Amino acid sequence: MSKINVRSPYYIYDSVAGLTSDKIDIFIYTGTQITDRPSTPTYQLTSNAIDDKVTFEISELIKDYFTNYFDGDYASDFFWVDYEIYRSINGGSYANQGVVLRKGFYGYGYYEEGVQNQSTSINNQGLLQTNTTIVKLDDAPATIAVDTSVTSQVTYELNGQQVYTKVISSSLESDEQIEYVTSGINGSDEFEDRVIQDGGIFEGSTCLTSFENDFTLFDFDTIYVDTTSGVTKVTVENVEECKYQPYKITFINKFGSLQDIWFFKRTNEVLSTTKDQYKSNIVVNGTYDISKHQNKLLTKNGSEKLTLNTGYYPEAYNDVFKEMQLSEDCWIEINSQTLPINVSGSSLEYKTHLNDKLINYTINVEFAFDTINNIR
């Protein structure tokens, strides 16, 4: 079934001899496909034909229904999109041309890829990410998104030996179209978090710390994603970082799925403030108190920004940083919380091993909220 990536145009084109006008009913919904389709269309559009041709563009209408929320639990917005075209030939009454079934993702295509309606490869993409090399913190989960309609299983291997297999089943439920396969437990990145989330009591010790430093839990170096169009091999690189605090950013990539990227090196934090002030009248009975403010603050708030450094990455990750830069929704995991951020830089200079030898990106982000709580 064809996809609609709602951040790029999706055209519905109709042409037949004598075409006077087209009417289209669009149904945007969640739940069980077809069964939960509303009786009343979400949108009804009408267009007169020019030279027996009519074109509708519908992705902007669908995009409005996405909320894109992430709190550490990996789940993506998804909508069924069905439409019916009614034709009027030579001014006659409208005739139904049948129902067309589509799937709505919060993704996009690049200009060079052409009109998405004409691309067949995008519909057979089982692994919903561009890169086939994953760089992650040692012992942290590797969470990948797969399209359940074309994926049959995901297999983890270490040195050629299978350590885990996840069977993927197709479904007619909207919340089961994208499945996030992970090696972690409830998104936990550390052994202590996994123990606590599993209902246990964590007791730290020197021996346990030494064990964690010497061994990686659920170790693997390769992931295989089996799809209807073949098998995709994903290579996993684990990075140990003992000097700086690594941070994980999660963003919505070009396929409309959540994807992680790690920043391993130095992080700088900056607080910027804004204020509104006025001149206060402090004169009382012909005198004033020198301890009172003449320039009085009406309101003051702040916003915090981070400068993050990736550490050394393979050149293949240029596409990932590109998608993060283009993403409209990003989050960072910090102090055991998942917080919304915006990438504040407006440009990204691509790096290559030929020109830069070792590839390290410096990314500026700002928290997507004011420092002082002013939600009213």
N, C-alpha and C positions, 0 to 999 in steps of 0.2 A: 504494500500500500504506500502511495506517495506521501512525502512529508511536505509540510509548509513551515519554512523557517521564517518566523514573523518579523524579524528585523530586516529582511530583504523583501522586495516586492514579489508578490505572487499573482500572476495574471491568469484570468479565465477568459479564453478567447473563443468566440463562436462565429462561424461564417457558413452561410448557406444561401443558395439562390433565392431571391425574393424576400430576404429577411428584412422585416420592418423594425422590430424592436425585440429586446430580450428583457425578461424579468427573472431575477435570481433570488431564491430563498436560501439563507445561510443559517445553519444551526451550529452553535458553539456550546459545548456541554462537557461534563465529566460523568464518571460512573461507567456503566456498562454500555459498550458501543451498540448503537441502534436502539437497544431496549430503553435506555434512559434519554433518548433524544426527545427534546421538548416538542409538544404539539404545535406550538407557535414559533415561527422562525425568529432567530435572534436579530437578523437584519433582513430587510427586503429592499432590493435595489432594482431600478429600472433604467434602461438606456436605449435610446433610439439608434438604429443602425445607420452607418455611413458606408455606402458602397457594399451593402450586404454583410457588414462586419460589425461586431460588438466586442469590446474588451472591458472587463472589470478587473480592478486591483483590490484584493481583499485582506492582505496581510496586516495593514494598519488597524483594521477593525478587530482582528483577532488579538493583536498585541495588547490592546487595552484590558484584556481579561487576565493577564499575567500579573502576579504580585511579587514573585521571586523573593522568597523568605528562606533564611538559613540560620539555624540556632545551634549548629553542631551536628544535627541529625540530617543525614544525607537523603534528601527527597526533592524532586523537581516538579515544577508546574508542567502540566500537560493537558491538552484539550483535544477532544474529538471535533473535527470540522467536517460536516456534511453539507452539501449544497445541491439544489435542484435548479435546473435552467428551464424556463418556459419560453417558447418561441412564438412570435407572431409573424406569420408569413403573409405578405401582401395585404397587411392590415387586418388579418383575420384574428380570431380568438387565440389566446395563449394555449400552447400544447406542452405538456410536461415531457421533458427529455430523459427523465430518470434521475436517480440519486447517485451522486459521486461521493465516495468516502475518502477522507484525508486525515492526517495526524498533524497537530500543531505543536511545534517546539519553539522555544525562545532562542533560536539560532539565527545564523545569517550566512550568506555566501559572499565571496569576493567578486569584484567586477570581472576579473579574468575568467571566472568560472561560468560566466554567462547566466542566462535566465534559469532560475532554479527549476521551473516546470519541465525543462528539457534535459535535465541532468538525471541519469539513471544511477550513477555511482553513489550519490548521497542517500538513496533509499536502501542500499545494501551495506551501509556502514554499521557494523556491529559494535566496534569499539568507539565510543563517543568522545574521542580525543584525537588530536592530530599527531602527537609524539608517540613513538614506539620505544622510547627510552625514558624510564622514570628515575628521577633522582630524589631520594627521600632521606630523612633522618634515620639513623640506625635504630632498629627495633620499633619504629613508628609504622602504623598501618599504611598500606598502599591501597587507596580506595579508587577504583575505576568504575566508570559508568558504561553500561552496555544496553543496546536496544534489544529488548526481549523478543521482539517479533522476528529477528534474524539471527539471534545468538542461541546456541544450544548448551554450551558449557564453558567454564573458565577454570583453567588448571594452573596450579602453582608448582614449580619445580626448583630443586636445589641440586646443582651439579648433575643435572640430567635425571634425577630421581623425583618422582611425584610425591609431593608432601600434602597436597590438598586439592580437591576438585569440587566445584560448585556447579550443579546442574541448573540450567536456566530454562524456564518454561514460558511459552507464549501465553498471552492472556487477552481478554476483551475488556479488562478493567483499566481505566485511565491511569490510576496510581500505580500500575504494575508495568507500564510501558518502558520505563527507565529503571533498571536495577543497579544499585551500587554494590559492587562486590568488594569486600575488604578483608584484610588479614587481621584487623583489630576487633575489639569488642566494644560496641556502641561508640565507635570513634575515638576510643582512648589511645593516647599516644605513649603512655608510660605504664610500666608494670604496676606501679602503685595504684593508678587510676583503675586499671583492669580488676585488681583485687577488690577495691571498694565497690565498683559497679556490680561485681559478681556477688556482693553481699558479705565479703570477707573482711577481716581486720588486718590491716597492714602493720607489720612490725619491722622497722628498718634495722639493719645491722651492718657491721663492717664486712662480714662474709657475704651478705646479700648484695651489697654494693660491688664487691669484687666480682661476684658471679655475673651481675648485670653488665659489668665492663668487659668481661671475657667471653660472654655468650649472647647471641641474639635470639630472642624468643620467636618461634615460628619463622625460622630463617628461610629465605628463598631468593633466587637470582633471576628467575624467568617466569613470565606469565603467558599462557597461551589462551587466546580467545577464539573459540570455534564458532564460525558463522556459516550461513548458507552460501556465501561466496568464497569460503576458504578459511584458513587459520591465520590469525595475526599474532606474531611473536612480539612480546614486550620484554625488554631487558631492564632489570632493576639494579640500580647502583645505590648502595648504602653509604651514608656519610656520617662519620663520627665527629662530634664537635664538643670539646671539653672547655674551651676558653670563653666563647660567647653564648648567649642565650638564643637558640634558633627560634624562628617564628614561622608559622604556617599561614599562608593566605589562601583562601578559597574563593574562586570566582566562577562566573558562568561563561563557558567557552563558546566557540562558534557553533557547536552542535546543540546548544541549549541545555547542557548538563553542567553540574558542579565539578570543578577540577581543582586540585591542590598544587601549590608550588611553595617550596621551602626557601627561606632566607637564613643562611647559616652564620654569617659574619657580623661585623659591628653594626649596632643600631644606635642612632641618636634620636633623642626625643626633644621637641621644642614646643613651648606653650606661647601662643600668640593671643593677645587680648584686644578687645574692642570696647569702646566706651561712648556714652552720651553724657554731656555735662552742660551746666548752665551757670550763670552768674547769680549768686545768692545775695540777697539783701540782708546784711548782718548788722546794720545800724539800728540801735535801740536807744531812744532818748538822747540822740546827738552824739553817741559814742559807739564803739564796737569792741568785741572781745577778740583779741589777736589769736586765740586758740580755735576760732571757728573758721570753717572753709568759706572763702569767697568764691573760688571755683569749685562748685559742688558737683559730684558725680550723680547723675540720674540713674544710669544703669551701667553695669560692667559685666562682661562675660569673656570667655576664652574658647579657643579651639586648640587641640593638640595635634601635632604632626610627627611622623616618624620618617627617618631616612634609613632605609634598609639596604643591606648589601648581601648579595646572593652567595658569595663564595664562587668557586670555579665550577662552571657548567659546560656540558657539551654543546657544540654549535647547533645541534638539532633542536635545542630548547629556544632558539630565536623565535620560532613560530608560537611557542607557549607564551613567551613574554609579549609578543605581538597581540595575542588574544586577550591577555590580561589587561593590556593597555587599552584595548577596544571594548572591554567589558563594561557594562552599565551597573553591575552589582558585584561588590567584593566584600569579603569579611576577613578578619584576622582573629586568630586564637591567641589570647593574651591573658595572663593571670587567671587561667581556668575559665575564661569567658569568651564567647564568640561575639565580636563587636563589628558593626558595619563601618567600612572605610571607603574613601574615594581615592583613586590614583590621581595625585595633584599635578604631576608632570604632563605636559601636552605633547611631548616628543619622545621618541625612543631611537637611539642610534644603534643599529644592528652591529654586532661584533662577530668577527670570524677569527679562527685560529691563525689564518695567514696574516692578518693585519694586527691582531691584538695578542697573539700567542695564547695567553690564558684569559678566558672569558668570565668577567665579573660584572654584574649589573648593579647599579645603584638606583633604587626606586624610592620616590617620595610619595607618601600617602598621608592622608589626614582623616581623623575620625569624623564620621558623618553625623556628629551631634555636638552641641555646645557642652563645655566642661561643667558649667553650673546647670543643674537640672531646671529647665524652664518650660517643661511640658505642662500646658494648662488645658 
